[in-house]
Amino acid sequence: MGRKIGSFGLINYRRHPENPNYIVFGFNSEREATIFETELNKTKTWFEKDTEPTDDGIIYLFAVSESSMNEANYANGMVKRHTRDPLFKNIFLRYSLIIIVLLFSVLAIVGYVKNSDKRSEKTDNDVMDTTRFTP
């Protein structure tokens, strides 16, 4: 879903231009459209499908009744789940960052545990009273 879909913005659905009881979902690739259709068929959700040629290629459109919006949102999430790229494609970088975060977490916990004795040893005499002013 890299390019803008017609009048779609950040989300890939909008109200049907002629019938406000329908929501139109748009996808840029046939793979995304196939996954969406499969998920809708699994839940036995009624839909209409169409294609629309644009300058960038073909947009695959699905009209779903507004009453079936929960099923359509689930199917749309499944499309994103199956087609998204990982944040870090380089596997070495990905696991290096995980290890670094774990090491910092362990260091923070060890530091907290080691300094808990010092916190409990402090008494009220160690704290200076700054509320009284004596010239």
N, C-alpha and C positions, 0 to 999 in steps of 0.2 A: 504494500500500500504506500509506495513511495511518492507517487504523483497525486495531485489533487484530482478528485473524481467529480467532474462537471461542476455543479454548484455545491458539492460536498466540501466541508472544511476539514477540521481535525477528526471528526467522527465520520463514519462511512454510511450513515443513513440519514434520511430526511422524510418528511411527509410526502405522500403521493400528490403530484400537482393537480390531479383532477378529482380524486376521491380522498378526503382527509381521514377516512377510516383505515387507510393502509399506510404502511411504512415501507420505504424503498431502501434496500441495502445495495451498495455497489462495491464491486471488487475489481482489481486491476488484472488479475491473472486467472487463468482457467483452473489452476490448482486450488486457489482460494475459493473459487466458485464451487468446485467439486466438493471440497470439504464442507462448505456451508450447506450445500444441497443434501449431502449425506447425513449431516447432523439433523437437519429439519425432517428428513425422511425417518430417522430413528425415532423421533418423537411424534411422528405422524401429523406434522404441522402442514396445513395447506399453504401453498405459495404459488405465485406466478413468476416465471423467469423470462428474461429477454436480454438482448445484447444491444449495445449502442456504440457505433464506431465514432472515434474521436481522432484528433491529430496525433495523439500519443499511442493509440492502439485501440483495443476493444475493451469496453467496460461491461462487466457482467452484472445485470440488475436482477434483484429479487424483490417482489412485492409480497409483504406479509401483513395479515390482518393485525390491527392494533391490539386485539384481544389475545393474540399469540406472541406478544412482545417478549415475554419472559423466555419462551423457547427460542425465539430468534436471537435474543441477547446471549443466551447460553451458546448457541451455534456460532455466533460471531466471536465469542471468546475462545471457542475451540479453534477457529480459523487462526486467530492471533497466536494461540498456543502452539499450533503446528507449523506456523510459517515464520515466526520471529527468529532473529539471529541472537546469539549470546552477546552479552555486553562486551566481553573480551574474547575475541575469536582465537587468539594465541593461547593454547592450553598451558604453556609454561608460565605466562604472565598471570593467567587466571588462578592457578594453584599457588603461585608465589604470593599473590595478594592475600589469599585465604590464610596461608601460613603466617604471613606478617601480622595480620589482624589477630590471629590466635596467639601469637607470641606477645603482642602488646597487651592482650587481655590477661594472659597469665602473669605478666610483669605487674600489671595494675593490681591484680588480686594478691600477689605475693607482697607487694608494697603495702597494701592495706592491712594485711594480716600482721606483718612485721611491725607496723607503726601503731597497732591497736594497743600494745602494752604502754607505749609512751603517752597515748591519749588518756589511759586510765590512771596513770601516775600523776597527772596534773591535779593540783589542788586549787582552791580559791585564793590562796596566798600568792600564787604565781601571777595572778591577774591584778594589774594596777587599777586602783579606783580613780577614775578621771571625772567623776561627777561633782566632787567638792573642790572648790577653788580656795586656796589659802595663799594670801599674798606675802 
